[in-house]
Amino acid sequence: MGLLARIRKEWFIIGIVLVILSAKLQPSVGVRGGPLKPEITIAYFAVSLIFFNSGLSLKTEELTSALLHVRLHLFVQSFTLVFFPLAVWLLLRVLALTAIDQWLLRGLQTVSCMPPPVSSAVILTKAVGGNEAAAIFNSAFGSFLGIIVTPVLLLLFLGSSSSVPFSSIFSQLFMTVVVPLILGQVCRGFLREFIERRKPPFGAVSSAVLLMIIYTTFCDTFSNPNIELDPTSLLLVVLIIFSIQVSFMLLTFAFSTRSGSGFSPADTVAIMFCSTHKSLTLGIPMLKIVFAGYEHLSLISVPLLIYHPAQILLGSVLVPTIRSWMTSRQKAVKLSTLQPI
């Protein structure tokens, strides 16, 4: 693959690095009260645009076939929104005894509270040949659940550290997340033929807006001289994130393939990705709302910024191995059904 093709493929990850560097060089541009006025343009317009875009691009009709697979949905949602946060909370009780930056550790807890993403889990499930419909449903349903559950989990595990009252958090979430999503779905009903014919770059639009949110978040950080990022802590957090992802993928694999689980190999693939992946697109705007005005917001955001590319990288590396396993299992199941009784 040529350099330009590689840049085109990985532009979002490269963009994260560039906006953080830009924020470091000139933080006054994107700071609260600065020329970009992020307290208005980002907190309301940018976040609303992301979710309106999601509502416009989401093919609700594709979810119908997966709707009745209740056991799979219960497994995925309970793992990602109940077991995941609790397991990380217990892990952080041990890690709190180490010298790792406490705000990065709190950031790990915020990662655990996030819903599954609408994109990466579906893309990787499709690449393997797994149950794509189940992945689409759980990613979309998890995103809707996350609107309610994630703020509750954040305030439960991290305490009421936000200066924004609890009722204000939900009213802002409703206006900047729920309303734009519904409007996007309504508009999709009128523009369906145009969207399917022209295939607008919905993913690129959301990613570009998300880069602006990340930029202003780090402008706030670098404009505060009291905040410093410890390189050793950062490296340890990266290693912890990869360890969590590998461990949880193995755990979901073990549970979904045990005898009597009732899940097919294709179901297992969807479960592995949907249960362990976390949404950056939903996560950063939610953190921006729940911890508005919080001076350590960007440090808390760092683990989520690491988790997103890490889950894509790890998932992409494992695609050939998981595909090979699924194909062999499907062949074995097919042969066993053809055997004479």
N, C-alpha and C positions, 0 to 999 in steps of 0.2 A: 504493500500500500504506500503511495507517494505521500510526501509531506503535506501537500494541500488537502489531499483526501483525508489524511489523519486529522488535520486541523478542523476540517469541516465536520468530521464525525464527533470529535471531542470538544467542540467549540464551547459548550456550556461549562465544562470543567475548567478549560483555559480561561473562560470569561470570569469565573469565580476568583481565580488567581489575579487576573488583571484589575478587577474592581476593588479587591482588597488592597492591592498595591497602590491604586489610584487614591483610595481613601487614606492610605498612610501618607502619601505625598501631599495631598491637599484636602485635609478633613473639613476645613471650614465651608466647603461648597455644599456638602450634604448634611451638615450638622443641623440639629433642631434650631429653627429661626434663621437658617442660612438661605442662600439664593434659591435652592430647590424647594424650600418650605415642606420638608418631608412629613411634618406633623399634620399636613393637609393632603398633599399630593400622594404620599405613600400610604399613610394610615387609612385613607378613605378611597381615593380614586384607583391607586395601583392594586390594592388588595381586592377591591370590587371587580376590577377588570380581569384579574386572574380567575375568579370564580364565575364571572359571566362567561368567560372563554371556555371554562370547563363545562358549564351547562350547555353551551352552544355545540360543543364537540362530542358530548357523551351520547352514545347510541343506546338509548334505553330499550329499544326493541331487541337488542342482542342479549339482554339479560333474562328474557322470558324463559328460555330453555333451561337456564340454570337455577331458576327461582325455587324449585321444589326439592333441591338437594340440601335439605335442612341440616342434616348431620354434619356435612362438610362446612356449611356456613357457621354453625355453632362452634365447631372446632377452631376455625380460623379466627373468628371474632373474639372468642374467649381466650385464645392463646395470646393474640396480639394486644388486647386491651385489658386483660386481667392477669394472666400468668406472667407475661413479659415485664410489666411494670413492677410486679411483686418480686420477681426473681432479681431484677436489677437493684431494687431497693435493698434486698438482703445482701447482694454483692457490695453495694456502696457502704454498708455498715462495716465491712472488712476494709475496703479501700480508704475509708475515712481515717484509718490508723496510719496510713502512709503519708508521704510528703506531696502527693499530687494536689494541684491547685483545687481548692474546694469548689470554685465556680465552674471549673470544667467537670467536676464530679456531678454537680447539680445539672449541668448540661447533659450528662449521660442519662440522668433520670428523666429529663424532658424528652430525650429521644425515645425512651421506653414508653412514654405516654402517647406518642403519635399514632395516628391511624395508618393503614397500608396506603401506598401511593396508587394513583390512578394509572400510571404509565409503566414503570420499570417491571413490576411484578407480572403484568399482562404481557409485555414484550418478551420477557425471558421465558414465560410459560409457553407462549406461541413458538418461540425459537426451538424449544425442546420438543414441541408437539404434544404438550399436556392438555389438560382440560381448560381451554381458553375461556369458554363461557363462564365457568366457575370463577376463574381469576378475574374476569371483567366484573361479575356481580359482586364479589367480595371486596374488590378494590373500590368500586363505586359505593356499595353499601357501607363499607368501613369508613369512607370519607364522610358520608352523611352522619354516621354514628359519632365520628370524631368531633363534629361540630359541637355536640353536646357533651360527650364523654371526656374528650381530651382536656378542656379547661377545668373540669371537675377533678381529674387526675392530677393536673399540674398544681392546683391549689391544695389538694389533699397531701401530695408528697413533698411539695416545696414550701407549703405554708402560705399564708396570705401576705406575701411579700410585695404584691403589686399595690400601687397607690390607687388603682382604679377599683371602685366598689364592685362587688360580685354581680349585682344587677346590671351595672353599666357594661361589664364584660360581655354578658349575654346579649344585651341590646345592640352593642356594636357588632358582635359576631353575627347577629341576625340580619342587621342592615348591610353588612359588607360581605357576608358569606351566603346566607340562605336566600335572601332576596335576589342577588345577582344570579345565583344558580337557577332559581325558578324562572327568572326572566330569560336566561340563556336557553332553557328547555322550551319555553313558549316561543321564542324567536326561531328555534330550530324547527318547530312545527311548520312555520311559514317558509323557511329557507331551505328545507330538506333537499329539494332537487338541486338547488344551486350548490349547496355544501358537498353533496355526493359527486356532482359533476366537476367542480373546481378544486375540491379537496384543499381548503385553506390550511396554512401551517399553524394550526392551533398550538401544538407543542412548542414551537419556536417563539410564539407570541408570549405564552405564559413564562417561558424560561427567560426571555428578555426582560419582562417586567420584574421577575424574581431577582435578576441581577441588580436591578435598581434598588430593590428592597435591601439586598445584602450590602450594597455600596453604602447606603445611608446608615445602616446599622453599624458598620465599621467606622464610618465617619464619626459617629458618636463616641465610639471606643477610643479612637486615636486622638480625639480632641480632649480627652480626659487624661491628664498626666499621671493620675494616681493608679491607672490600670496598666499592668505589665503582664505579658504572656510568657510563662516559663517554658523554654524549649523542651526540657526534660519531661515536664508534665504532659506537654503536647504529644511527644513521642509515645509515652506510656498510654495515653488515651487512644491513640491510633491502634496500638497493639491490643488494647482491651476491646475496642470496637470489632476488630477482625475476629478476636477470640469469641466474642458474644455471637457474632453472625454464624461462624462455623459450628459452634456448640448448639445453637438453637436450630440450625438446619438439620443437624444430625438427630436432634431430639424429635423434631416434627417428622422426620423420615422414619425413625424407629416406631413412633406411635401410629403413624398412618399405614405402615406396612405389617404391623403385627397381625397374627391370625385372628380372624373375627372382626377386624376393623370395619370391613365393608367398603373400603376405598379401593378404587382401581389404580393401576400405576399412573394413569393420566391425572387422576385426582390428587395423588401424592405430590406430583410435580407442582400443581397449583397451590397445594397446602404449604409446601416448603417455601415458595417464594412469597405468597401473600401473608403468611404468618410472621415472617422474619424481616420483611422490608418495611421501611418507615417513610412517610411522605415529607419531603422537603417543601413542596409546593404549598401544602396545607400548613406545615409546621412553622415556617418562618413568619408568615402573616399572623398565625395564632399567637406565637411568642410576642410579636410586636404589639398585639392587642392586650394580652394578659399581663405582660410586664412593661407596659407603656411607661416611659420615663425612668425606667430602672437602669442605674448606671452600669450594672454588670450584664446587661442584656446580650451584648455581643459575645462575651466569654461563655455565657450559657448557650449561645447559638452555635459555637464552634463545633462541639461533638456532632450536632445534626448536619452541619456542613461537611464534616468528614464522613459521616455514616452514609450519606447519599451516594457519592462516587464510589465508596468502598463496596456497597451492596451491588452496584452495577458491575464493578470490576470483578468481584468474587463470583457473581452470578454468571457473567460472560465466560470466565475461565472454566466454570463447572458445567456449562451447557453440553459439550460433547460427552462428558462422563455420564451425566444424568440422562441424556438422550439414549446412549448405549444401554444403560441399565433398563430404561423404560421399554425399549424395543425388545430386549431379551425377555423381560417379564411378560410382555404382551404375547410374544411367540409361545412362551411356555404355557400361558393360560389358554391360548388357542389350540395348542397341541393336546392339552389335557381334556378339552371339550370334544375333540375329535376321536379320542381313544374309545374303542368298543367297551361296552359294559360287560 
